[in-house]
Amino acid sequence: MLKRSISCMLVEDDDASIDMIAGTMQRFFPEIRLLIGRNLDEARHLFAINQPELLLLDINLPDGLSLDWLREIFDNNRQLSIIFTTAHANYAVEAFKFSALDYLLKPFVPQELIQAVQKALQVIGDRDLHVQLETFFHNYQQQQTPDKRLVLRTTEEIRVVNILDMLVIEADNSYSKCYLKGAEGIWVTQSIKTFDHQLSGIGFMRVHQSYLVHLRYIVSFKKKTNLLVLVEGLSIPVSQQKRASLLAYLNNLDQ
């Protein structure tokens, strides 16, 4: 239970989604006052009057994108927590993943909403959210270019790095070590599974249970020893299960 009452603004134009979300919030979070705006004009009006701490934002609205409105207000309203919803698994979802922001892909079920709200309530006013949103906005604008950024979490800080600077990610139980160009490895609290989900398909490949590599930095592959050599002298073992996929990729480079 919350120690104080807060307001949550739902910005959504679909009646069925509104009914499901409102019913779930009333049942499981009765202490949260829910405000409902069906378009950006209503959202601007409700936000100005009520200053809610939690936002549930559908990305695509009849009068525009909620992301554009969010950019207008966020610099002056950092005591916020945000849950995005979208019906499209597109570039916006990719940008959410890179930025470590929560989102709900429609159609979602009440349990997914409950978990997202519980998590969002824990980070209201968190300074890291501003960094994550800035990273998201950058990636969202750069959707057609390789100039994307990724949020890394260490035990002491949150860092934003350019994906083009990432060479390899090494697993260590639930932690990972990220090797960047010209820098020491960074120990982070994200698992390699998380990075695999974020980066596979945009130039990275899981070549071993413990290694995810940036394919653009391959120098050579030693077939006899199953070692992949990257720039800066990094040697990465390739598992027997991943060898065929790697060879197929390398063989296609000259076609």
N, C-alpha and C positions, 0 to 999 in steps of 0.2 A: 504494500500500500504506500501511496505517496504521503510524505509528511505535510504537503501543502497542496492546495488545489491549483491546477493549471488549465490553460485553454489550449485546445488543438483545433487548427483550422484545416478542414478537408476541402480541397479544391478538385472537384470532379463533376463531370456533366452526364454521366451514365446513371440512370435511375436505379438499375439493379445493383450496381456497385455501391451507390450511396446507401441503399437500404441494408445491404450486407454489412458494410463498414459501420454504419450508425448502430445497428443492432448488436454487433460484436463489441463495440466500444461501450455501449450502455450496460451490457451484461458483465464484461470483464474489467472495465475501467470506469465505474460510475463516478469516481471522483474527478474525472476529466470532463470539462465543459467542451462540447463539440460544436464548432461553428462550420457552416456549410456554404461554400461559394461555388456556383456552377460555371463561372467563367472568370476571366482575368479582371474585368471591371468590378465584379462582386468581391473578388479576392482583395483587390486594392482597398476597397471601402472597408471591408471587415478587418483587414489587418491594421489599417490606420486607427480604427476605433478601439480594437481589443488587444492589439500587440500580443498575439498568441506565442507561446514558447515552443510549440510543436506544430510542424506542418506536414500534412499528407498531400502530396502534390501529384496529380496526374500530369504527365508531360504535355500531351496533346489536348488542347482545349479549343472550343469553337472559335475563339477570337485570338488564338496565337499559342505560343509555347510558354508554359509556366517557367521554364528555365530563363527566358529573357526577363521576366518580371523579377525572378529571384536575384538576378544580377543587380537589378535596380535597388533592392532593399538590403542586400546582405551586409555590405560594408558598414551600414549604420545600425544593424540589428544582429549582433553576433551571439546573443544569448538565445540561440535557436537550436533545435534538433529537427532533422528533416528525413522523411521517408518518401521516396519517389515511387510512383507506379507507372507502368507503361504496358501497352498491349503489343509492343513491337520489340523483338529481339534484334535490335539494330545497333548502329554506332553509339547511341546513347548508353546502351547496356554495356558495351565494351568500355566506354569511358568511366562508367560506374565502377567496373571491376578494377581498372587501373588505379582509381582514386580511393579504393576501399570504402566506398559509400554504399549504404543499404538501399536496395530497391526491391519492389515486388513486381513480378512479371504476371500480367493478367492472362487467364483467370487465376486468382489465388484463393486459398481457402482461409477460413477464420483463424486456424492455428498459425498459419504463416503471418497473418496480421498481428496476432497477439505477441508472437516472438519478436517481430520487428518493433512494435510499440514498447515492449519491455526493454529492449536494447536501446531504443532512442531516448527513453526517459533517463537512462543512466549517463548520457553524454550531453545533456542540455547545458549549454554554456562552455563546453569543452573547447579549448583553444585549438586543438588539432582539427576540429571540424572546418575551421576557416582554411587551413592549409589543404585539406582534402578537397574542399569546394573549389579553391583556386586551381588545383591540379585538374579537377574535373572540367572546369570551364576551358582550360588550356587544351585538354585532349579533345573536348567536344568541338572546339573551333578548328583543331588540326586533324580532323577525322580522315582526310584524304592524304595525309603526309606521314612520314615516319617519325616526325618530331613530336613524340608523345612522352609523357612523364608518368612515373610510377611512384606511389607512396610506399615507403619502407618504414617499418616500425622496429625500433630497437628497445631495449629495456629502459633507455634513458631519454629517447627523443623520437620524434617522427621526422623522417627525411624524405625529400622529393628528389628523385634522380631522373635524368633523361634516359629513356630506354636504349638509345643509341650508345650509351656509355656502358651498358651492361654486357659482360662477357659470358659469365656462367654462374649458375646457382647450385650450390652443393647442400644436400640434405644432412641434417644432424638431428635425428628424432623429430620432435615437433618444431625445431628451430631450423634456420637455414643460414648459409654464408653466401653473400652476394659479392662477386668479384667485379669491380669496375675498372675501366681503362685507366691505367696510370695511378691506381690507388690500392691500398690494402683492402682485404676482404672485410665486409661489414656483417656482423652477426645480427640477425633480425628474428623477430618472434613469429613471423609467418612461416608456414610449412611449405615444402616444395610442391605439395599438391595444390596449394593456393596459387603459387606462381605458374604452375603448369596450366591451371584453369585460365589464368589471365593472359598468358603469353603464347601458348601453343596456337599455331595458325597465323601468327604475325611475325614469323621469322625465328622462332625458338623451337627446339626439339628435345624431348626427353630421351636421351641416349642411354640412360642407365637409371636404375631405381633411385640413385642418389645424385644424379646430375641432369640439369637442364641447360642446354647451351644455345648461345646466339649464333645462328648458322652463318651470318655474314662474316664472322671472325675466324672461320676454319682456315687453317693453313694446309693441313694434310691429314690423311688417315693411314695409320700403320696397320695394314691388313693382318700381318703375322701376329702382332701383339694386341690387336683390337684397341689401339690407342688413338684418340683424336687429338691432334695438335692445334691449338688456337694461338692467336697473337699473344705476345708478351710471354711466350714460353710455357703456356699452360698445357698440360697433358691430361686428357680426360679419358677414363676407361669407358668402353662401349660394351654393353651387355650383348650376349648372343641373341637374345630376343629382339633387340633393337638394331642389330647389325644390318639386316635386310632393308629396313626403312631408310637408314642412313645412306647405304650404298645406292638405293634407288634415287634419293635426293641428289647425291653427288653425280651420278651418271646422267641425270637430266640437266645438269648445269651447262653442258656444252651443246644442248639441242636448241 
